[in-house]
Each structure stands twice: as structure tokens, then as C-alpha cells.
Amino acid sequence: MKKYLYIALGSLTFALGTIGMFLPFLPTTVFYLLTGFFWLHSSERLHRQFTESDKYRQYIVEPLVKKNITNAGMIRMFVMMLFVFAIPFVLTDSTTLRIVLLIIYLAHLIGLTWHLRFKK
């Protein structure tokens, strides 16, 4: 039963990650990481197929493992994050929450740039 639940959840996160390639508010990388986790714990065949796919290499191995991300890829990542942070920023009336969201976004911007570009 647990195996089939993991297969279903992996399929759902795979679909969301694939849709996320075209929609800026769905993070492809996060959903693909979840897909790998769910399929690792459910089916060796599905996990192997997924980790050998070109999209896995493009969205997980190159930017996260090898830290080989292009400037365009970095900009796309930060623009998508900006969209995600802008939703609660626009929907709230709290100045404190807006400041916290802005600080968290800037921390992501600085931290990810440092991690992906300068830390080897």
C-alpha cells in the first residue's frame, strides 16, 4: 500500500514539476526533487528512469550537484522566486510581513548566488 502511495505522489510531483517548466510560479526543481524521493522509496525502475532522464540532468544535476548554472538560468530562478514572494507581499496589508518577505527574498538572492557561483 505504501509503495503505491509513493508511486502516486511521485507521479503527481513529476507532473507538477513538468508543468512548472512553463509556469513561473511552480518550482520545477523542488517538485523534481520530491519525485526522486518518492520514486526512490517505491520503484527502482521508475527512479532509475527518472534519474537517467535529460530533464533530471538539466534541472537537478547540472545546477544543484555540479553547480553549473548559466546566468540566464540564475535570472530565471530568481524571477520565479520573485513571483512566489510577490503573491503574499501583494495580498497582505502588514508592513512587518512585507519587510520580512523582502529580507527573506534578498537573503535567498545573496545566499544562492554565493552558493552557486563562489562556493566550490
MODELLER restraints for C-alpha pairs under 7 A, 6 or more apart:
rsr = mdl.restraints
at = mdl.atoms
rsr.add(forms.Gaussian(group=physical.xy_distance, feature=features.Distance(at['CA:3:A'], at['CA:42:A']), mean=4.71, stdev=0.5))
rsr.add(forms.Gaussian(group=physical.xy_distance, feature=features.Distance(at['CA:6:A'], at['CA:38:A']), mean=5.06, stdev=0.5))
rsr.add(forms.Gaussian(group=physical.xy_distance, feature=features.Distance(at['CA:6:A'], at['CA:39:A']), mean=6.52, stdev=0.5))
rsr.add(forms.Gaussian(group=physical.xy_distance, feature=features.Distance(at['CA:6:A'], at['CA:41:A']), mean=6.93, stdev=0.5))
rsr.add(forms.Gaussian(group=physical.xy_distance, feature=features.Distance(at['CA:6:A'], at['CA:42:A']), mean=5.64, stdev=0.5))
rsr.add(forms.Gaussian(group=physical.xy_distance, feature=features.Distance(at['CA:7:A'], at['CA:38:A']), mean=6.57, stdev=0.5))
rsr.add(forms.Gaussian(group=physical.xy_distance, feature=features.Distance(at['CA:7:A'], at['CA:39:A']), mean=6.04, stdev=0.5))
rsr.add(forms.Gaussian(group=physical.xy_distance, feature=features.Distance(at['CA:7:A'], at['CA:42:A']), mean=5.93, stdev=0.5))
rsr.add(forms.Gaussian(group=physical.xy_distance, feature=features.Distance(at['CA:9:A'], at['CA:38:A']), mean=6.65, stdev=0.5))
rsr.add(forms.Gaussian(group=physical.xy_distance, feature=features.Distance(at['CA:10:A'], at['CA:34:A']), mean=6.93, stdev=0.5))
rsr.add(forms.Gaussian(group=physical.xy_distance, feature=features.Distance(at['CA:10:A'], at['CA:35:A']), mean=4.43, stdev=0.5))
rsr.add(forms.Gaussian(group=physical.xy_distance, feature=features.Distance(at['CA:10:A'], at['CA:38:A']), mean=4.99, stdev=0.5))
rsr.add(forms.Gaussian(group=physical.xy_distance, feature=features.Distance(at['CA:10:A'], at['CA:39:A']), mean=5.75, stdev=0.5))
rsr.add(forms.Gaussian(group=physical.xy_distance, feature=features.Distance(at['CA:13:A'], at['CA:31:A']), mean=5.10, stdev=0.5))
rsr.add(forms.Gaussian(group=physical.xy_distance, feature=features.Distance(at['CA:13:A'], at['CA:32:A']), mean=6.73, stdev=0.5))
rsr.add(forms.Gaussian(group=physical.xy_distance, feature=features.Distance(at['CA:13:A'], at['CA:34:A']), mean=6.46, stdev=0.5))
rsr.add(forms.Gaussian(group=physical.xy_distance, feature=features.Distance(at['CA:13:A'], at['CA:35:A']), mean=5.48, stdev=0.5))
rsr.add(forms.Gaussian(group=physical.xy_distance, feature=features.Distance(at['CA:14:A'], at['CA:31:A']), mean=6.38, stdev=0.5))
rsr.add(forms.Gaussian(group=physical.xy_distance, feature=features.Distance(at['CA:14:A'], at['CA:32:A']), mean=6.01, stdev=0.5))
rsr.add(forms.Gaussian(group=physical.xy_distance, feature=features.Distance(at['CA:14:A'], at['CA:35:A']), mean=5.56, stdev=0.5))
rsr.add(forms.Gaussian(group=physical.xy_distance, feature=features.Distance(at['CA:16:A'], at['CA:31:A']), mean=6.55, stdev=0.5))
rsr.add(forms.Gaussian(group=physical.xy_distance, feature=features.Distance(at['CA:17:A'], at['CA:27:A']), mean=6.63, stdev=0.5))
rsr.add(forms.Gaussian(group=physical.xy_distance, feature=features.Distance(at['CA:17:A'], at['CA:28:A']), mean=4.14, stdev=0.5))
rsr.add(forms.Gaussian(group=physical.xy_distance, feature=features.Distance(at['CA:17:A'], at['CA:29:A']), mean=6.93, stdev=0.5))
rsr.add(forms.Gaussian(group=physical.xy_distance, feature=features.Distance(at['CA:17:A'], at['CA:31:A']), mean=4.81, stdev=0.5))
rsr.add(forms.Gaussian(group=physical.xy_distance, feature=features.Distance(at['CA:17:A'], at['CA:32:A']), mean=5.73, stdev=0.5))
rsr.add(forms.Gaussian(group=physical.xy_distance, feature=features.Distance(at['CA:18:A'], at['CA:28:A']), mean=6.51, stdev=0.5))
rsr.add(forms.Gaussian(group=physical.xy_distance, feature=features.Distance(at['CA:20:A'], at['CA:26:A']), mean=4.44, stdev=0.5))
rsr.add(forms.Gaussian(group=physical.xy_distance, feature=features.Distance(at['CA:20:A'], at['CA:27:A']), mean=5.62, stdev=0.5))
rsr.add(forms.Gaussian(group=physical.xy_distance, feature=features.Distance(at['CA:20:A'], at['CA:28:A']), mean=4.86, stdev=0.5))
rsr.add(forms.Gaussian(group=physical.xy_distance, feature=features.Distance(at['CA:21:A'], at['CA:28:A']), mean=5.97, stdev=0.5))
rsr.add(forms.Gaussian(group=physical.xy_distance, feature=features.Distance(at['CA:24:A'], at['CA:80:A']), mean=5.05, stdev=0.5))
rsr.add(forms.Gaussian(group=physical.xy_distance, feature=features.Distance(at['CA:25:A'], at['CA:80:A']), mean=5.94, stdev=0.5))
rsr.add(forms.Gaussian(group=physical.xy_distance, feature=features.Distance(at['CA:25:A'], at['CA:83:A']), mean=6.20, stdev=0.5))
rsr.add(forms.Gaussian(group=physical.xy_distance, feature=features.Distance(at['CA:25:A'], at['CA:84:A']), mean=5.83, stdev=0.5))
rsr.add(forms.Gaussian(group=physical.xy_distance, feature=features.Distance(at['CA:29:A'], at['CA:59:A']), mean=5.79, stdev=0.5))
rsr.add(forms.Gaussian(group=physical.xy_distance, feature=features.Distance(at['CA:29:A'], at['CA:60:A']), mean=6.36, stdev=0.5))
rsr.add(forms.Gaussian(group=physical.xy_distance, feature=features.Distance(at['CA:36:A'], at['CA:47:A']), mean=6.26, stdev=0.5))
rsr.add(forms.Gaussian(group=physical.xy_distance, feature=features.Distance(at['CA:39:A'], at['CA:46:A']), mean=6.02, stdev=0.5))
rsr.add(forms.Gaussian(group=physical.xy_distance, feature=features.Distance(at['CA:39:A'], at['CA:47:A']), mean=4.98, stdev=0.5))
rsr.add(forms.Gaussian(group=physical.xy_distance, feature=features.Distance(at['CA:40:A'], at['CA:47:A']), mean=5.28, stdev=0.5))
rsr.add(forms.Gaussian(group=physical.xy_distance, feature=features.Distance(at['CA:50:A'], at['CA:56:A']), mean=6.66, stdev=0.5))
rsr.add(forms.Gaussian(group=physical.xy_distance, feature=features.Distance(at['CA:62:A'], at['CA:68:A']), mean=5.14, stdev=0.5))
rsr.add(forms.Gaussian(group=physical.xy_distance, feature=features.Distance(at['CA:62:A'], at['CA:69:A']), mean=6.65, stdev=0.5))
rsr.add(forms.Gaussian(group=physical.xy_distance, feature=features.Distance(at['CA:63:A'], at['CA:69:A']), mean=4.82, stdev=0.5))
rsr.add(forms.Gaussian(group=physical.xy_distance, feature=features.Distance(at['CA:67:A'], at['CA:116:A']), mean=5.42, stdev=0.5))
rsr.add(forms.Gaussian(group=physical.xy_distance, feature=features.Distance(at['CA:78:A'], at['CA:109:A']), mean=6.94, stdev=0.5))
rsr.add(forms.Gaussian(group=physical.xy_distance, feature=features.Distance(at['CA:85:A'], at['CA:101:A']), mean=6.69, stdev=0.5))
rsr.add(forms.Gaussian(group=physical.xy_distance, feature=features.Distance(at['CA:89:A'], at['CA:98:A']), mean=5.47, stdev=0.5))
rsr.add(forms.Gaussian(group=physical.xy_distance, feature=features.Distance(at['CA:89:A'], at['CA:101:A']), mean=6.90, stdev=0.5))
